[in-house]
Amino acid sequence: MEQRRKVHRSEKDRLIAGVCGGLAEYFNTDPILVRLIFVLFAFVSGLGIIAYIVLWIIAPRASSQEVLPKEVIKENIHEIKEKATESGQKIKEYVDGHKGDDTKADKKPEGDEGKT
């Protein structure tokens, strides 16, 4: 009996959540091609981002055992929350590290107000 292939999130070929890597494994194609398609759809209509998030929520990890869809969604939502928190923290650290950089360039040296 032939084993049925299922869409999953890749554990070995992932950049964010493994969605594109999993789709590439399912369709037996290059993951870069799948990523380019998602980026193209993201810029053209925004559907790439929505589709990615939906697939991130509903597609199980490749390493997941046979579990109920409700459990897969719960696990994936938790992972998305962790990634969002981690990304938010990185952005906050970046912004905090660069505070005041743009205000220095806008200020004129003191004493030059009357000179032309």
N, C-alpha and C positions, 0 to 999 in steps of 0.2 A: 504494500500500500504506500502510495506516494505521500510524503509529508507536505501539508499545505503551508505555503509561505504566508507570513503575517507581517504587517507593517509594525515596526518598532523603532525606538530611539537607539541609535548606535552608541555603544560604550567606547569603542576604539576610534571612531572617526567623528569626533564632535568638537565644535568650537564653542557653542553656547549650551545647547541641550541635546544635541545629537539627532535632531529631526531630519536635517538634510542628509546626514550620513546614513540614517536608517532608510530613508526613501531611496537613496542611491543603491543601497544593498538590495532593497526590494525589487527595483527596476534594473538591477545589474548594470549600473552606469557610474560615471565619475561623479563624486560628491561635489566637485567644483561646479559642474554643469547645473546641478540641482540648486546650489547656493546662488548662482548667477540668475537663475529663473526666479527665485524668491526675491532677490534684490531688484530685478527688473519689475516684478509685480508690485513691490513695495513703493518704488518711485513712480510708476505709472498710475496706480489706483489705490495704493495702500492695502490691497488685498494680500500681499505677501506677508505683511506683519500680522494681519489677522489670522491668516491660514497657519502661520508658524505657531502662534500662541495656541490656537485650537488644537493643532497636532501635538504640541508640547503637553497639553492637558490630557488628551485622550489616548495618545500612543504610549504603550508601556515601554519600559527600558528593555533592552535585549536580554539582560540578565534576570529579569523578573520571571518568576514562575507563573504558572497558570493561576491567575487571581481574578476576582470579580471586577468588572469595569468600574464599579463604585470605588473600590479600594485603589485602583490605578489612578483614578482622577484625584482622589484625596491625597495620595502620595505625590503626584505631579504638582498639584496646587501648592503643597508644602515646599517643594523644590523651587517653584517659581518665586514664592515669597522669600526664600533664602537668597536666591540670586538677585532679586530686586533690592533687598536690604544690603547685600554685599556691594552691588553696583552703586547704590545711593551713598554708601559710606565712602567708596572710592571717589565719587564725584565731589562729595563734601570736603574730603581731604585735599583734593586738587584745588577746589575753589578757595579754601582757607589758606592754602599755601601760596596762592597768587593774589590775595587781597592786597590792594594798594598799588599794584604794578601799573595799572592804567591811570591812576590819579597822579602819579609822579610825572608822567609825560604831559599832562594837561596844564600843570602849574608853570607860571612864568617865574623866573628868578626875581627875588625881591629887589626893589630899587630900579627896575626897568620899566615901570608903568608910564612914566612921562617921556621916555625917549622914543624917537621915531627914526 
